[in-house]
Amino acid sequence: MLDTAPGRTPAAPASPSVEAEVDANLDATSSAASVDVAALGRMLLGTWADIRQQSRDAMEDPQFHRIDNQTKEDHRTRVLGQLQALADSGRVHRAYPVSVGGKGDIGGSIASFTELVFGDPSMQIKAGVQWGLFGSAVQHLGTEYHHKTFLPSIMSLETPGIYAMTETGHGSDVASVGTTATYDETTGEFVIDTPFRGAWKDYLGNAAVHGIDAVVFAQLITKGVNHGVHAFYVPIRSRETGEFLPGVGGEDDGFKGGLNGIDNGRLHFTGVRIPRLNLLNRYGDVAEDGTYSSAIDSPGRRFFTMLGTLVQGRVSLDGAATHGAAMGLAIAITYGNQRRQFEGATGEEMVLLDYQRHQRRLLPRLATTYAQYFAHDEFLVAFDSVFSGKGDTPEAREDLETLAAALKPLSTWHALDTLQEAREACGGAGFLAENRITGLRSDLDIYVTFEGDNTVLLQLVGKRLLGDFAKQFKGADAGKLARYAVGQAAERAFHNTGLRRIAQTVRDFGSTARSVSELRDTEVQRAILTDRVETMVAELAQALRPASKMSPVDAGALFNSQQNKLIEASRAHAELLQWEAFTRGVERVEDPGTKQVLVWLHDIFGLGLIEKNIGWYLSNGRLSPQRAQAVSAYIDRLLTRVRPHAQDLVDAFGFKPIHLRAAIASGAEQQRQDEARNYYEALRASGQAPVHEKTLKAKNKNKKK
């Protein structure tokens, strides 16, 4: 295809000379590239490295490991025992206040928690239900009375608990839950009801068997006024018999697609009475006479403030999903470096990772996983700042919630995609349960829809982006918005020429190789990726501007017509956040050899985002067709530079064989390959090797000549 940038004679198609120029550019730095595995590993452990390592070391104990083929009931019993061991160790108490025996270390607690995935994801998530949701709700939504009354037994696991938010009829739309908590002034009690089947609390960890008490989210009604969703501490089962208390009923959700060590179930309530003091009243309270009060006047802001506890779950899932993807890649790349298949030019079978397609399958996903490690650590630092109180402002909370809604979808989707690709890259061996990949994928599948459905979360991000845009252009007319949409794009990412930019950083030299090489410039990548986000948001804002003058029905229809574009803009924004975090991470690397390898990996990630969205860049005039082709060619060449360092890059994750527990990543495959090669070498040396039919025919043919 031809370069159609205006004002120029069309350039010649890509040729071997272009490839040679690109290769020469890369060869200049290849000899110095190396990976300091230990130093990079320490960096990947992040801000709470020591705490994270201690927790990971603890997961070497076989008592925490998943056992395949257990019955649902046996798996649940085993996981409950694992939780008791965690409680006895005190490791899961780190986030709680010092006043009740915790350490007040919010960030360290999440760092420790994410390492539990190396034992059994069922154990990790059940621990998250107990101490990260149920206990955290009491901590963050309750006051000192609730802390002293309820937290000690929650921390010790004397009171296994349930986080009863989701309903059969309302999942991510928490504001619309049907469960009610109506205050009875005559008795000083709240009466909890699920008035219809869709209001049953559903998919709840600990609900089917083990849960004793629950934090129930319900519409608070007093004096005939609904004050929105609040949290209530509700006893569920008898401590003596384990039977449901009067007015409480439930069902077992049964066998699931994964995480079967967790007893998920559903609950319903009929006239269940609880004391007024069981309202977790940090953000809203009811006096004895039924008068409601809150320091937050806006019902909407109050609701989102109370739901801020969900951020803890999202940061945890972001870290655990990143580990899951890294585990799959560690298994697949280790296997791919050892397994041989099909005879190559040397006469020997080739190692799988030497095939270009195998590199394409795994190494870009490795680059994304590195981006996620750096982004997760920054996410965790922001979370710790807010929830520790060091940087807790309304603005910081809003930013944190947007960050959580942006990063959790990308990391959890990436985990599923990567584990599936890793499974396929390992062939039939990847399908065996003993090699862990299929089990990890099954267990992590639910991550994409709990703690907020990924698509819904990205819609929240989009609304925030539009809100920020509206603040920037408050009062702007349609003409100004249109000029912005075109003007900023032209300046930032260079309409038509595809790369005509900022102080001529990217110049059209007439050489595709040189032009594409310029794409490796950090500022150029930043501008191109940022431009896409800004342009998409500006176009959305312009499309939605008429909604302010429409009826609610018509405005809703207009918004719905733009929903897909909104989510795509949000995803682009989240990818930019990951890219920025990766960029900052590379800048901190001191070892030159390691830095060179990470620069290549960073470029694979950045250029991969451009390649993935190449249709947008072409249709919006950001890249010419020839340069769009050259982006893919350049990624392929970067992959060949990273390939010799792939094993070091996965070894830097710091996973021991006991963490992976995958036979094909244990060295067994290398032993098989060595055995086979030694066998054939010995056979040839003995002179007893049979002659291949093709060889014999070739010899006979030559004799006839």
C-alpha positions as CSV (number, residue, x, y, z in Angstrom):
1,M,0.0,0.0,0.0
2,L,1.1,3.6,-0.6
3,D,1.7,6.4,1.9
4,T,-1.0,8.9,1.0
5,A,0.1,11.7,3.3
6,P,-0.8,14.9,1.4
7,G,1.9,17.2,0.0
8,R,4.3,14.3,-0.7
9,T,5.1,12.0,-3.6
10,P,3.8,8.6,-2.6
11,A,6.6,6.5,-1.0
12,A,7.6,3.1,-2.2
13,P,6.1,0.0,-0.5
14,A,7.9,-1.5,2.4
15,S,10.9,-3.5,1.2
16,P,13.8,-5.6,2.6
17,S,15.8,-2.4,2.8
18,V,13.3,-1.0,5.3
19,E,13.5,-4.1,7.3
20,A,17.3,-3.9,7.3
21,E,17.2,-0.3,8.5
22,V,14.9,-1.3,11.3
23,D,17.1,-4.3,12.2
24,A,20.2,-2.1,12.2
25,N,18.5,0.3,14.6
26,L,17.7,-2.5,17.0
27,D,21.0,-4.4,16.6
28,A,22.8,-1.3,17.9
29,T,21.4,-1.9,21.3
30,S,20.9,-5.7,21.4
31,S,24.3,-6.6,22.5
32,A,23.9,-4.6,25.7
33,A,20.6,-6.0,26.6
34,S,20.3,-8.3,29.7
35,V,18.0,-8.8,32.7
36,D,19.0,-8.5,36.3
37,V,16.4,-11.0,37.4
38,A,16.8,-10.4,41.1
39,A,16.7,-6.6,40.9
40,L,13.7,-6.6,38.5
41,G,11.9,-9.1,40.7
42,R,12.3,-6.8,43.8
43,M,10.9,-4.0,41.7
44,L,7.9,-6.0,40.6
45,L,7.0,-6.8,44.2
46,G,6.2,-3.1,44.6
47,T,5.9,-0.7,47.5
48,W,5.1,-3.4,50.1
49,A,7.7,-5.8,48.8
50,D,8.6,-7.4,52.2
51,I,5.0,-7.9,53.2
52,R,4.1,-9.3,49.8
53,Q,7.1,-11.7,49.9
54,Q,6.2,-13.0,53.4
55,S,2.7,-13.8,52.3
56,R,4.0,-15.5,49.2
57,D,6.4,-17.6,51.2
58,A,3.5,-18.6,53.5
59,M,1.7,-20.0,50.4
60,E,4.5,-22.6,50.0
61,D,2.8,-24.5,52.8
62,P,0.8,-27.4,51.3
63,Q,-2.1,-26.8,53.7
64,F,-3.0,-23.8,51.6
65,H,-2.9,-25.5,48.2
66,R,-5.9,-26.5,46.2
67,I,-6.6,-30.2,45.8
68,D,-8.1,-31.1,42.4
69,N,-11.1,-33.4,42.2
70,Q,-12.4,-32.7,45.7
71,T,-16.2,-32.7,46.1
72,K,-17.8,-29.3,46.5
73,E,-18.5,-30.1,50.2
74,D,-14.9,-31.3,50.9
75,H,-13.4,-28.3,49.1
76,R,-15.6,-25.9,51.2
77,T,-14.5,-27.6,54.4
78,R,-10.9,-27.4,53.4
79,V,-11.1,-23.8,52.5
80,L,-12.8,-22.9,55.9
81,G,-9.9,-24.6,57.6
82,Q,-7.4,-22.6,55.5
83,L,-9.2,-19.4,56.7
84,Q,-8.8,-20.4,60.3
85,A,-5.1,-20.9,59.7
86,L,-4.9,-17.5,58.2
87,A,-6.8,-16.0,61.1
88,D,-4.6,-17.7,63.6
89,S,-1.5,-16.4,61.9
90,G,-2.8,-12.8,62.2
91,R,-1.8,-12.1,58.6
92,V,-5.3,-11.1,57.6
93,H,-5.7,-8.6,60.5
94,R,-3.2,-6.1,59.2
95,A,-5.8,-3.6,57.9
96,Y,-7.9,-3.4,61.0
97,P,-7.5,-0.6,63.7
98,V,-4.8,-1.0,66.3
99,S,-7.6,-0.6,68.9
100,V,-9.0,-4.0,68.1
101,G,-5.7,-5.8,67.5
102,G,-4.9,-4.8,63.9
103,K,-2.0,-2.9,62.5
104,G,-3.8,-0.1,60.6
105,D,-1.8,-1.0,57.5
106,I,-4.3,-0.7,54.6
107,G,-1.9,-1.0,51.7
108,G,0.1,-3.8,53.3
109,S,-3.0,-5.8,53.9
110,I,-4.0,-5.7,50.2
111,A,-0.5,-6.6,49.2
112,S,-0.5,-9.6,51.5
113,F,-4.0,-10.6,50.3
114,T,-3.2,-10.7,46.6
115,E,-0.5,-13.4,47.3
116,L,-3.1,-15.8,48.5
117,V,-3.9,-16.7,44.9
118,F,-0.8,-18.8,44.9
119,G,-2.5,-21.2,47.3
120,D,-6.1,-21.6,46.2
121,P,-8.1,-18.8,44.6
122,S,-11.2,-20.1,46.6
123,M,-9.3,-19.5,49.8
124,Q,-8.3,-16.0,48.6
125,I,-11.8,-15.0,47.6
126,K,-13.4,-16.5,50.8
127,A,-10.8,-14.6,52.8
128,G,-11.7,-11.5,50.8
129,V,-15.4,-12.0,51.7
130,Q,-14.6,-12.4,55.4
131,W,-12.0,-9.7,56.0
132,G,-12.1,-7.6,52.9
133,L,-15.8,-7.1,52.5
134,F,-17.8,-8.2,55.6
135,G,-15.2,-7.0,58.1
136,S,-14.2,-4.0,56.0
137,A,-17.8,-2.9,55.8
138,V,-18.1,-2.9,59.6
139,Q,-14.8,-1.1,59.8
140,H,-15.4,1.6,57.2
141,L,-19.2,2.1,57.5
142,G,-19.5,1.5,61.2
143,T,-18.4,3.6,64.2
144,E,-16.4,2.8,67.4
145,Y,-19.3,0.9,68.9
146,H,-19.5,-1.5,65.9
147,H,-15.7,-1.9,65.9
148,K,-15.5,-3.0,69.5
149,T,-18.7,-5.1,69.3
150,F,-18.2,-6.9,66.1
151,L,-14.7,-6.7,64.7
152,P,-12.9,-9.0,67.2
153,S,-15.0,-12.1,66.4
154,I,-14.8,-11.2,62.7
155,M,-11.0,-11.1,62.8
156,S,-10.7,-14.4,64.7
157,L,-13.2,-16.1,62.4
158,E,-15.4,-16.9,65.4
159,T,-18.1,-15.1,63.3
160,P,-17.9,-16.1,59.6
161,G,-19.7,-13.4,57.7
162,I,-21.6,-12.5,54.6
163,Y,-21.5,-9.3,52.5
164,A,-25.1,-9.2,51.4
165,M,-25.3,-6.5,48.7
166,T,-26.1,-8.2,45.4
167,E,-29.6,-9.3,44.6
168,T,-31.0,-11.7,42.1
169,G,-32.7,-8.8,40.3
170,H,-30.1,-6.1,40.9
171,G,-26.4,-6.8,40.6
172,S,-24.3,-3.8,39.7
173,D,-27.3,-1.4,40.1
174,V,-27.0,-1.3,43.9
175,A,-29.0,1.9,44.2
176,S,-32.1,0.0,43.1
177,V,-31.9,-3.0,45.5
178,G,-35.4,-4.1,46.7
179,T,-34.5,-5.1,50.2
180,T,-35.9,-2.7,52.8
181,A,-35.0,-1.8,56.3
182,T,-38.0,0.1,57.8
183,Y,-37.6,1.7,61.2
184,D,-40.2,0.9,63.9
185,E,-40.3,3.8,66.3
186,T,-42.4,1.9,68.8
187,T,-39.7,-0.8,69.4
188,G,-36.5,1.0,68.3
189,E,-35.8,-1.6,65.7
190,F,-35.3,-1.9,62.0
191,V,-37.4,-4.5,60.2
192,I,-35.6,-6.2,57.2
193,D,-37.7,-7.5,54.4
194,T,-37.2,-8.9,50.8
195,P,-40.7,-8.1,49.5
196,F,-40.3,-10.0,46.2
197,R,-38.2,-12.8,44.7
198,G,-35.9,-10.5,42.7
199,A,-34.9,-8.8,46.0
200,W,-33.3,-12.0,47.4
201,K,-29.7,-11.5,48.2
202,D,-27.8,-13.7,45.8
203,Y,-24.3,-15.1,44.9
204,L,-23.1,-14.4,48.4
205,G,-19.9,-16.0,49.7
206,N,-20.5,-17.8,53.1
207,A,-24.2,-17.7,52.7
208,A,-24.9,-21.3,51.8
209,V,-23.3,-22.9,54.9
210,H,-20.8,-21.1,57.0
211,G,-22.1,-17.5,57.5
212,I,-23.3,-16.6,61.0
213,D,-23.9,-12.8,60.6
214,A,-24.2,-10.5,57.6
215,V,-23.8,-6.9,56.5
216,V,-27.1,-6.4,54.6
217,F,-27.5,-3.5,52.2
218,A,-31.1,-2.2,52.1
219,Q,-33.2,0.8,51.5
220,L,-33.5,2.7,54.8
221,I,-37.0,3.9,55.4
222,T,-38.1,6.0,58.3
223,K,-41.1,8.2,58.9
224,G,-42.3,7.3,55.4
225,V,-39.1,8.6,53.7
226,N,-36.7,6.4,51.8
227,H,-33.1,7.6,52.5
228,G,-31.5,5.2,50.1
229,V,-29.2,2.3,50.5
230,H,-27.5,1.8,53.9
231,A,-25.7,-1.1,55.6
232,F,-27.1,-3.1,58.5
233,Y,-25.5,-5.7,60.7
234,V,-27.9,-8.7,60.7
235,P,-27.6,-12.0,62.6
236,I,-28.4,-14.9,60.1
237,R,-27.8,-18.2,61.8
238,S,-27.8,-19.7,65.3
239,R,-24.3,-20.0,66.7
240,E,-25.3,-23.1,68.5
241,T,-27.1,-25.1,65.7
242,G,-26.1,-23.3,62.5
243,E,-29.8,-23.1,61.5
244,F,-31.4,-20.0,60.1
245,L,-32.8,-17.6,62.6
246,P,-36.6,-16.8,62.5
247,G,-37.6,-14.8,59.4
248,V,-34.3,-15.7,57.6
249,G,-34.3,-18.2,54.7
250,G,-31.9,-19.2,52.0
251,E,-30.6,-21.6,49.4
252,D,-27.3,-23.0,48.2
253,D,-26.1,-21.7,44.8
254,G,-24.6,-25.1,44.2
255,F,-21.8,-26.1,42.0
256,K,-20.3,-23.2,40.0
257,G,-17.9,-22.8,37.0
258,G,-15.1,-22.1,39.5
259,L,-14.2,-21.2,43.1
260,N,-16.1,-24.2,44.4
261,G,-14.4,-23.9,47.8
262,I,-16.7,-21.0,48.5
263,D,-20.2,-21.7,49.7
264,N,-22.1,-19.1,47.7
265,G,-25.8,-18.9,48.4
266,R,-28.8,-16.6,48.5
267,L,-30.8,-15.2,51.5
268,H,-34.2,-13.7,52.0
269,F,-35.8,-11.9,54.9
270,T,-39.4,-11.7,56.2
271,G,-39.9,-9.3,59.1
272,V,-36.4,-9.8,60.6
273,R,-35.9,-7.3,63.5
274,I,-32.6,-5.9,64.5
275,P,-31.7,-3.2,67.1
276,R,-31.4,0.4,65.9
277,L,-27.7,0.3,66.8
278,N,-27.1,-2.3,64.2
279,L,-27.3,0.4,61.5
280,L,-23.7,1.0,60.4
281,N,-24.1,4.7,60.9
282,R,-20.8,6.4,59.9
283,Y,-22.5,8.3,57.0
284,G,-26.2,8.2,58.0
285,D,-28.0,7.7,61.4
286,V,-31.5,7.3,62.7
287,A,-32.4,8.7,66.2
288,E,-34.6,6.9,68.6
289,D,-37.6,8.9,67.4
290,G,-36.9,7.9,63.8
291,T,-35.3,11.2,62.7
292,Y,-32.7,10.7,60.0
293,S,-29.5,12.6,59.9
294,S,-26.3,12.6,57.8
295,A,-23.3,14.8,57.4
296,I,-23.6,14.3,53.6
297,D,-26.6,16.2,52.3
298,S,-26.6,14.8,48.8
299,P,-28.2,11.3,48.7
300,G,-26.2,10.5,45.6
301,R,-22.9,11.5,47.1
302,R,-23.7,9.7,50.3
303,F,-24.5,6.5,48.4
304,F,-21.2,6.6,46.5
305,T,-19.3,7.4,49.6
306,M,-20.7,4.3,51.3
307,L,-20.0,2.2,48.3
308,G,-16.4,3.3,48.5
309,T,-15.7,0.1,50.4
310,L,-16.0,-1.8,47.1
311,V,-12.7,-0.1,46.0
312,Q,-10.9,-2.5,48.4
313,G,-12.3,-5.5,46.5
314,R,-11.4,-4.0,43.1
315,V,-7.8,-3.2,44.0
316,S,-7.5,-6.8,45.4
317,L,-8.9,-8.3,42.2
318,D,-6.7,-6.1,40.1
319,G,-3.6,-7.5,41.9
320,A,-4.8,-11.1,41.9
321,A,-5.8,-11.1,38.2
322,T,-2.4,-9.7,37.3
323,H,-0.8,-12.6,39.3
324,G,-3.1,-15.0,37.5
325,A,-2.0,-13.8,34.1
326,A,1.7,-13.9,35.1
327,M,1.3,-17.4,36.4
328,G,-0.1,-18.5,33.0
329,L,2.7,-16.8,31.1
330,A,5.3,-18.3,33.4
331,I,4.0,-21.7,32.7
332,A,3.5,-21.3,29.0
333,I,6.8,-19.5,28.3
334,T,8.9,-21.9,30.4
335,Y,7.2,-24.8,28.5
336,G,7.6,-23.0,25.2
337,N,11.4,-22.6,25.9
338,Q,11.7,-26.4,26.3
339,R,9.2,-28.1,24.2
340,R,10.3,-28.9,20.6
341,Q,8.0,-29.5,17.6
342,F,8.7,-29.9,13.9
343,E,12.1,-30.1,12.3
344,G,13.8,-26.8,11.6
345,A,16.5,-25.7,9.2
346,T,19.2,-27.2,11.3
347,G,17.7,-30.6,11.2
348,E,16.6,-30.5,14.8
349,E,13.1,-29.8,16.0
350,M,12.5,-26.2,16.9
351,V,11.7,-24.8,20.3
352,L,8.2,-23.5,20.3
353,L,9.1,-20.0,21.4
354,D,11.3,-19.6,18.4
355,Y,8.3,-19.7,16.2
356,Q,7.1,-16.1,15.3
357,R,3.5,-16.9,15.9
358,H,4.3,-18.3,19.4
359,Q,6.1,-15.1,20.2
360,R,3.1,-13.1,19.0
361,R,0.8,-15.1,21.2
362,L,2.7,-14.7,24.4
363,L,5.1,-11.8,24.4
364,P,2.7,-8.9,23.8
365,R,0.6,-10.4,26.7
366,L,3.8,-10.5,28.8
367,A,4.2,-6.8,28.0
368,T,0.7,-6.0,29.1
369,T,1.2,-8.0,32.3
370,Y,4.3,-5.9,33.1
371,A,2.2,-2.7,32.5
372,Q,-0.4,-4.1,34.9
373,Y,2.2,-4.8,37.6
374,F,3.4,-1.2,37.6
375,A,-0.2,0.2,37.4
376,H,-1.4,-2.0,40.2
377,D,1.3,-0.8,42.6
378,E,0.4,2.9,41.9
379,F,-3.3,1.9,42.3
380,L,-2.5,0.4,45.7
381,V,-0.5,3.4,46.8
382,A,-3.5,5.6,45.9
383,F,-5.8,3.3,47.8
384,D,-3.6,3.3,50.9
385,S,-3.4,7.1,50.8
386,V,-7.2,7.5,50.9
387,F,-8.2,4.7,53.3
388,S,-5.4,5.3,55.7
389,G,-6.5,8.9,56.0
390,K,-3.2,10.3,54.8
391,G,-4.8,11.7,51.6
392,D,-8.5,11.3,52.2
393,T,-10.3,14.1,50.4
394,P,-13.5,14.0,48.4
395,E,-11.5,14.6,45.2
396,A,-9.0,11.9,46.1
397,R,-11.8,9.4,46.7
398,E,-13.5,10.3,43.4
399,D,-10.2,9.8,41.6
400,L,-9.6,6.5,43.4
401,E,-13.0,5.2,42.5
402,T,-12.5,6.2,38.8
403,L,-9.1,4.5,38.8
404,A,-10.6,1.3,40.3
405,A,-13.3,1.3,37.7
406,A,-10.8,1.7,35.0
407,L,-8.1,-0.8,36.0
408,K,-10.1,-3.7,37.4
409,P,-11.9,-4.4,34.1
410,L,-8.6,-4.4,32.0
411,S,-6.7,-6.6,34.4
412,T,-9.4,-9.2,34.9
413,W,-10.3,-9.4,31.2
414,H,-6.5,-9.7,30.5
415,A,-6.2,-12.6,32.9
416,L,-8.9,-14.6,31.1
417,D,-7.5,-13.8,27.7
418,T,-3.9,-14.6,28.7
419,L,-4.8,-17.9,30.5
420,Q,-6.8,-19.1,27.5
421,E,-3.9,-18.2,25.1
422,A,-1.4,-19.8,27.5
423,R,-3.6,-23.0,27.6
424,E,-3.7,-23.2,23.8
425,A,0.1,-22.4,23.5
426,C,0.7,-25.5,25.7
427,G,-1.4,-27.7,23.6
428,G,-2.9,-30.8,25.2
429,A,-0.6,-30.4,28.2
430,G,-2.2,-27.1,28.9
431,F,-5.6,-28.8,29.2
432,L,-4.5,-31.1,32.0
433,A,-5.5,-30.0,35.4
434,E,-2.1,-30.9,36.8
435,N,-0.7,-27.9,34.8
436,R,-2.9,-25.4,36.6
437,I,-3.9,-23.2,33.7
438,T,-7.5,-24.4,33.2
439,G,-8.2,-24.3,36.9
440,L,-6.9,-20.8,37.2
441,R,-9.0,-19.7,34.3
442,S,-12.1,-21.3,35.8
443,D,-11.5,-19.7,39.2
444,L,-10.7,-16.2,37.8
445,D,-13.7,-16.2,35.4
446,I,-16.0,-14.6,37.9
447,Y,-13.5,-11.8,38.5
448,V,-14.9,-10.0,35.5
449,T,-18.4,-9.6,37.0
450,F,-18.0,-9.4,40.7
451,E,-17.1,-6.3,42.6
452,G,-18.7,-4.5,39.7
453,D,-19.4,-5.9,36.2
454,N,-16.5,-4.7,34.0
455,T,-18.7,-3.1,31.3
456,V,-20.7,-1.2,34.0
457,L,-17.5,0.0,35.6
458,L,-16.2,1.3,32.3
459,Q,-19.4,3.2,31.8
460,L,-18.8,4.9,35.2
461,V,-15.3,5.9,34.0
462,G,-16.9,7.3,30.8
463,K,-19.3,9.4,32.8
464,R,-16.4,10.8,34.8
465,L,-14.5,11.6,31.6
466,L,-17.5,13.4,30.2
467,G,-18.0,15.2,33.5
468,D,-14.4,16.5,33.5
469,F,-14.8,17.5,29.9
470,A,-18.0,19.4,30.7
471,K,-16.2,21.3,33.5
472,Q,-13.5,22.3,31.2
473,F,-15.9,23.6,28.6
474,K,-18.7,24.8,30.8
475,G,-20.8,27.2,28.8
476,A,-19.1,26.4,25.5
477,D,-21.2,26.5,22.4
478,A,-21.3,23.7,19.8
479,G,-18.8,25.6,17.6
480,K,-16.2,25.7,20.3
481,L,-16.6,22.0,21.0
482,A,-16.3,21.2,17.3
483,R,-13.2,23.3,17.0
484,Y,-11.8,21.6,20.0
485,A,-12.5,18.1,18.7
486,V,-10.7,18.9,15.5
487,G,-8.0,21.3,16.7
488,Q,-6.6,19.4,19.6
489,A,-6.5,16.3,17.4
490,A,-4.5,18.1,14.8
491,E,-2.1,19.5,17.3
492,R,-1.6,16.4,19.4
493,A,-1.7,13.5,17.0
494,F,-1.3,15.1,13.7
495,H,-4.2,14.9,11.3
496,N,-3.5,13.7,7.8
497,T,0.3,13.3,7.8
498,G,-0.1,10.7,10.5
499,L,2.9,12.0,12.5
500,R,3.6,15.6,12.0
501,R,4.1,16.8,15.4
502,I,5.4,18.7,18.4
503,A,8.5,20.6,17.4
504,Q,9.1,18.1,14.6
505,T,9.8,15.3,17.0
506,V,8.2,13.1,14.3
507,R,9.2,14.2,10.9
508,D,8.4,12.7,7.5
509,F,11.8,11.7,6.3
510,G,10.5,9.7,3.4
511,S,11.7,6.5,5.2
512,T,9.1,4.3,6.7
513,A,11.7,2.6,8.9
514,R,12.8,6.0,10.4
515,S,9.2,7.2,10.8
516,V,8.2,4.1,12.6
517,S,11.3,4.2,14.8
518,E,10.1,7.7,15.9
519,L,7.0,6.0,17.2
520,R,9.2,4.5,19.9
521,D,9.7,7.9,21.3
522,T,7.9,8.1,24.7
523,E,6.4,11.5,24.1
524,V,5.2,10.5,20.7
525,Q,3.4,7.4,22.1
526,R,2.0,9.5,24.9
527,A,0.6,12.0,22.5
528,I,-0.9,9.5,20.1
529,L,-2.6,7.5,22.9
530,T,-3.8,10.6,24.7
531,D,-5.1,12.1,21.5
532,R,-7.4,9.0,21.0
533,V,-8.9,9.4,24.4
534,E,-9.4,13.1,24.1
535,T,-10.9,13.0,20.6
536,M,-13.3,10.2,21.6
537,V,-14.5,12.1,24.7
538,A,-14.9,15.3,22.7
539,E,-16.9,13.6,20.0
540,L,-19.1,11.9,22.7
541,A,-19.7,15.2,24.5
542,Q,-20.7,16.8,21.2
543,A,-23.0,14.0,20.4
544,L,-24.7,14.0,23.8
545,R,-25.0,17.8,24.1
546,P,-28.6,17.9,22.9
547,A,-29.6,15.7,25.8
548,S,-29.9,18.7,28.1
549,K,-32.8,20.0,26.2
550,M,-34.6,16.6,25.7
551,S,-37.2,14.8,27.7
552,P,-35.8,12.2,30.1
553,V,-37.0,9.4,27.7
554,D,-35.3,10.9,24.7
555,A,-32.2,11.9,26.6
556,G,-31.9,8.3,27.8
557,A,-32.3,7.0,24.3
558,L,-29.6,9.3,23.1
559,F,-27.2,8.3,25.8
560,N,-27.9,4.6,25.1
561,S,-27.1,5.2,21.4
562,Q,-23.6,6.3,22.4
563,Q,-23.0,3.7,25.1
564,N,-20.6,1.6,23.1
565,K,-18.5,4.6,22.2
566,L,-18.5,5.7,25.8
567,I,-17.1,2.3,26.9
568,E,-14.5,2.3,24.2
569,A,-13.3,5.7,25.2
570,S,-13.1,4.5,28.8
571,R,-11.1,1.5,27.8
572,A,-8.7,3.7,25.9
573,H,-8.3,5.9,29.0
574,A,-7.6,2.9,31.2
575,E,-5.0,1.6,28.7
576,L,-3.4,5.0,28.8
577,L,-3.2,4.8,32.6
578,Q,-1.4,1.5,32.3
579,W,0.9,2.8,29.7
580,E,1.8,5.8,31.9
581,A,2.5,3.6,34.9
582,F,4.7,1.3,32.7
583,T,6.6,4.4,31.5
584,R,7.3,5.6,35.0
585,G,8.4,2.1,36.0
586,V,10.9,1.9,33.2
587,E,12.3,5.3,34.1
588,R,13.1,4.0,37.6
589,V,15.2,1.1,36.4
590,E,18.9,1.7,37.0
591,D,20.6,-1.4,35.4
592,P,21.3,-0.4,31.7
593,G,20.8,-3.9,30.4
594,T,17.5,-4.5,32.2
595,K,16.3,-1.0,31.2
596,Q,17.0,-1.8,27.5
597,V,14.9,-5.0,27.6
598,L,12.1,-3.2,29.5
599,V,12.2,-0.3,26.9
600,W,11.5,-2.9,24.2
601,L,8.8,-4.5,26.2
602,H,7.3,-1.1,26.9
603,D,7.4,-0.3,23.1
604,I,5.6,-3.6,22.4
605,F,2.9,-2.6,24.8
606,G,2.6,1.0,23.4
607,L,2.8,0.1,19.8
608,G,0.5,-2.9,20.4
609,L,-2.2,-0.5,21.7
610,I,-1.8,1.5,18.4
611,E,-1.9,-1.7,16.4
612,K,-5.0,-3.0,18.2
613,N,-6.9,0.2,17.3
614,I,-5.3,0.7,13.9
615,G,-8.7,1.1,12.3
616,W,-9.4,4.2,14.4
617,Y,-6.0,5.7,13.6
618,L,-6.5,5.1,9.9
619,S,-10.1,6.4,9.7
620,N,-9.2,9.5,11.7
621,G,-6.2,10.3,9.7
622,R,-3.6,9.7,12.4
623,L,-1.6,7.2,10.4
624,S,-1.1,6.6,6.7
625,P,-1.8,3.1,5.5
626,Q,1.9,2.3,4.9
627,R,2.9,3.4,8.4
628,A,0.0,1.4,9.9
629,Q,1.5,-1.7,8.2
630,A,4.9,-0.8,9.4
631,V,3.8,-0.7,13.1
632,S,3.0,-4.4,13.0
633,A,6.3,-5.1,11.2
634,Y,8.2,-3.2,13.9
635,I,6.4,-5.0,16.7
636,D,7.5,-8.3,15.1
637,R,11.1,-7.1,15.1
638,L,10.9,-6.0,18.7
639,L,9.6,-9.5,19.6
640,T,12.7,-11.1,18.2
641,R,14.8,-8.8,20.5
642,V,12.8,-9.6,23.6
643,R,12.6,-13.4,22.8
644,P,16.1,-14.3,24.2
645,H,15.1,-12.6,27.5
646,A,11.6,-14.0,27.8
647,Q,12.6,-16.6,30.4
648,D,14.3,-14.0,32.5
649,L,11.3,-11.7,32.3
650,V,8.9,-14.4,33.7
651,D,11.5,-15.6,36.2
652,A,11.5,-12.0,37.5
653,F,7.9,-12.6,38.7
654,G,9.6,-14.6,41.5
655,F,7.4,-17.7,41.3
656,K,8.9,-20.8,42.6
657,P,7.9,-24.2,41.3
658,I,5.8,-24.7,44.5
659,H,3.8,-21.6,43.6
660,L,3.1,-22.7,40.0
661,R,2.8,-26.4,40.8
662,A,2.6,-27.1,37.0
663,A,4.4,-30.2,35.8
664,I,5.3,-28.7,32.4
665,A,7.0,-25.8,34.1
666,S,9.0,-27.9,36.6
667,G,11.8,-29.0,34.3
668,A,10.2,-32.3,33.4
669,E,9.7,-31.3,29.8
670,Q,13.4,-30.4,29.5
671,Q,14.3,-33.8,30.9
672,R,12.1,-35.5,28.3
673,Q,13.7,-33.4,25.5
674,D,17.2,-34.2,26.7
675,E,16.4,-37.8,26.9
676,A,15.0,-37.9,23.4
677,R,18.0,-36.1,21.9
678,N,20.5,-38.3,23.8
679,Y,18.7,-41.4,22.5
680,Y,18.9,-40.3,18.9
681,E,22.5,-39.2,19.2
682,A,23.5,-42.5,20.7
683,L,21.5,-44.4,18.1
684,R,23.3,-42.5,15.3
685,A,26.6,-43.1,16.9
686,S,26.0,-46.8,17.2
687,G,25.5,-47.1,13.4
688,Q,22.3,-48.9,14.0
689,A,20.0,-46.1,13.2
690,P,17.5,-47.0,10.4
691,V,17.8,-45.1,7.1
692,H,14.8,-42.9,6.4
693,E,12.9,-43.9,3.2
694,K,13.3,-40.3,1.8
695,T,17.0,-40.4,2.4
696,L,17.3,-43.8,0.6
697,K,15.3,-42.6,-2.4
698,A,17.4,-39.4,-2.6
699,K,20.6,-41.5,-2.7
700,N,19.2,-43.8,-5.4
701,K,18.1,-40.9,-7.4
702,N,21.6,-39.4,-7.3
703,K,23.2,-42.7,-8.3
704,K,21.0,-42.8,-11.4
705,K,22.3,-39.4,-12.4
